[in-house]
C-alpha cells in the first residue's frame, strides 16, 4: 500500500499544480490536473484536488483582498499571490486549525516565495481569518 502524502506535501503539491495550471495550461479541468500532476510526478489526493479546484475558482475574489492589503500589488510575485489565495481557500475549508494552516503557508512562502513574502502571507492570511471566522 502506498502511504498517503502528509498534509504539508499535499499543500505543496496543490501549490505547484495551481502555479503550473495557471501559467502553462490555462485549463483547469480534471484531465489537465491529472496530466500536469503526472508530468511533475505528483500524486493527486482528494484534498489536493479539492484545494486546487477551490483556489482556481476563488482566485478573482481572493485577489481583491490581497490588493486591498498591498501598498503596491504589482510588486507581488505571481507565485506569492497563488500561495496566499490557496491559503485563504484552505482556511475557508476548515479542515485544519486556522493557525496550523497559516503556519504551513508561511513555511511554503519561505521555501518558494520571494525573499520576504512570508511576512505578507502572514498578514494576509491572518486578516482573512479575522474577516471570515
Residue, then its C-alpha position, 0 to 999 in steps of 0.5 A: x500500500x502506498x502511504x498517503x502524502x502528509x498534509x504539508x506535501x499535499x499543500x505543496x503539491x496543490x501549490x505547484x499544480x495551481x502555479x503550473x495550471x495557471x501559467x502553462x495550461x490555462x485549463x483547469x479541468x480534471x484531465x489537465x490536473x491529472x496530466x500536469x500532476x503526472x508530468x511533475x510526478x505528483x500524486x493527486x489526493x482528494x484534498x489536493x484536488x479539492x484545494x486546487x479546484x477551490x483556489x482556481x475558482x476563488x482566485x478573482x475574489x481572493x485577489x481583491x483582498x490581497x490588493x486591498x492589503x498591498x501598498x503596491x500589488x504589482x510588486x507581488x510575485x505571481x507565485x506569492x499571490x497563488x500561495x496566499x489565495x490557496x491559503x485563504x481557500x484552505x482556511x475557508x475549508x476548515x479542515x485544519x486549525x486556522x493557525x496550523x494552516x497559516x503556519x504551513x503557508x508561511x513555511x511554503x512562502x519561505x521555501x518558494x516565495x520571494x525573499x520576504x513574502x512570508x511576512x505578507x502571507x502572514x498578514x494576509x492570511x491572518x486578516x482573512x481569518x479575522x474577516x471570515x471566522 
